[in-house]
Amino acid sequence: MCVEREKSGFFITSKRVKLYYLIWEGPMEGVPVVCVHGLTSNCRYFCALAEELTKDRTVYSYDLRGRGDSDKPESSCGYGIRCHAADLHEFLTWLDLPAVHLVGHSFGAAIIVYYLTHYEAPFVEKVILIEGGMDYPPHFREQIAHSINRLGLCYHSLDQYWEAMKKIPHYHPWNEYYEHYLRHDVEVKARGWVVPKTPQVAVYEDIASLTHLSLNDLLPKIRQETLVVRATRGFRYPKDYILSPEMARDMVRRLPRGILLEVPHTHHISIVLGKAGLSAQFIRRFLADSAAGLRGKRVIM
């Protein structure tokens, strides 16, 4: 399991924000992948995907500011998509890789879209946008309310925390990747109290930063070959999509070099943590350039 052989460290931005990152090492000949997670997530969201991708290449992931083990600025200007794009730019500059692929999930996909259209990034070869990267639906905040609300909770013990997590429908069926991901999401305080690491203010400020920004208008400016990946199940009920079929097709139309991949029997979270092996099969093909003939196409796994 890749979790057992991961390496970790800290990178400090020019603004003195310390970011925690992971490295899952793979063959040196493959172009590395850098992953960017979503609003209430953390770097270990990509553990299951890295299990597959490290067969071909090295995978990097990092905690956004305000998440996981990264610093959590307190100022009202400490968050927002511009801050995260600047962090990604500095992290990639620090890595100094001759070529790289970018993978983003949900808000992480939005960060990548903003980054690619506001920074020079000739070394970015391919892009994968999973369940994000477009203007969110009007009821998005309601859709993720459960994920935001859990950030304000505390638990008497790790046992109580695990019991609560295993009851959440989004994490069914339970697997070891969910466990590694969710353990990184909390810290154990004195007397065994368990509290989430992410402050709610970070999430609220990040959502607010999208208010006067149209990601849809930025998509045509992305020149890299881009794989749009969507789940075919709704988040809370069957058609409660974060990325609806219509939105996904619109994304591919706007992208100069877009491909749409739909992964059945998955929702916004399980598409990576629960079904990574399924989606990773096509993602590996895409990164290996064997999917180049599918530009503008729709693929169903």
Secondary structure, 3 states (H helix, E strand, C coil): CHHHHCEEEEEECCCCCEEEEEEECCCCCCCCEEEECCCCCCHHHHHHHHHHHCCCCCEEEECCCCCCCCCCCCCCCCCCHHHHHHHHHHHHHHHCCCCEEEEEECHHHHHHHHHHCCCCCCCEEEEEEECCCCCCCCCHHHHCHHHHHHHHCCECCHHHHHHHHHCCHHHCCCCHHHHHHHHCCEEECHHHCEEECCCHHHHHHHHHCCCCCCHHHHHHHCCCEEEEEEECCCCCCCCCCCCCHHHHHHHHHHCCCEEEEEECCCCCCHHHHCCHHHHHHHHHHHHCCCCHHHCCCEEEC
